């Protein structure tokens, strides 16, 4: 009994590399610093009770820490988004080795 012949593929496509969804190192660092700023803001009442800060100084420091934490969080999310976008573009470019974007019409 003979087996049917397998048709030879006409297109030679490399499988597209996977898209890297993990956050980059700078995004992790920025997110960690944002969390640290939030933790420092939560520790302000302890510094007031210990006499290290006055209420007015703590109010100014609280607003500053909130602004820094928000800026770092936005930066971390922006870096992560940019990293995912570039990774997806690289994966799409590597997967399309033919002229028509991987559809096979240019091979």
N, C-alpha and C positions, 0 to 999 in steps of 0.2 A: 504494500500500500504506500503510495507516495503522498507527501504533504504538499499542499499548495505553496507556491512561491510567494514570498512577501514582497510587496512592491517596494522599490527603492525610493527613499525620500528625495523629493526634488529640491527642498529648501534645507539649508544647513543653518539652523538657528541654534545659538547657544541659549541655554535657559537663563532667564533674567536673574541677576543676583537679588537676594532678598532685600527688602527695604529695612533699613536700620531704624527701629522705633524707639530705641533706648535714648534717654537724654544724654547729651554730651557732657563732658567733665565740667566745663565752665558753667553750664546750666545747673548742674548739681551743686557746685560751689556757691553760686548766686542764690539758689533756693535755700541752702543751708544757712547762709548769712542772713537771709530774710527771716528764717525761723529763729535764729539767734537774736535778731533785733526785736522780734515779737516777745521772746522770752525775757529779754532785758526790760522791755516795757512792762511786763507783768510783775517784774521784781521791784519796780519803783516804789510801791507802798512800803516794802520792807526797808528800803533806803531812807524813806521819810521817817519811819518809826525809829530807825537807828540813829537819826539825827544827822545823817550824811548829807541829805538834801533838804532844802526848804520846799514848801508847797509850790512856790512860784517857779523855782528851778526845776522841780519835777514836772510841772505843766509844760514848760518850754521843751524839756527833754522828751516828754511823752509825744508831743507833736512832731518833733524831729525824728524820733524813732519810728513813728507810724509812717512818715514820709519816706524814710530810708527803706523800711520793710516793703512798702508798696512798690517803690522803684526797683528794688532787687527782685521782687516777685515778678513784676512785669518784664524785667530783663531776662530772667530765667525762662519764662514762658516764650518770650520772643526768640531766644537762642534755640530752644527746643523746636519751635515751629520751623525756624530757618534750617536747622539740621535735618529735620524730617523732609522738608521740601527739596533740599539739595540731594538727599539720599534717594528720594523717589525719582528725581530727574536723572540721576546717574544710573539707576536701575532701568529706567525706561530707555535711556540712550544705549546701554549695553545690550538690552534685549532686542533692539531693532537694528539688525545688520543689513537689511535690505533697503531699497530706495524709498519705499512707500510706508515707512514707519512700522515695519515688521509685518505688514499685511501680505507680503510675498509678491507684490506686483513688480518690484524692481530687480528681482533675482533672476 
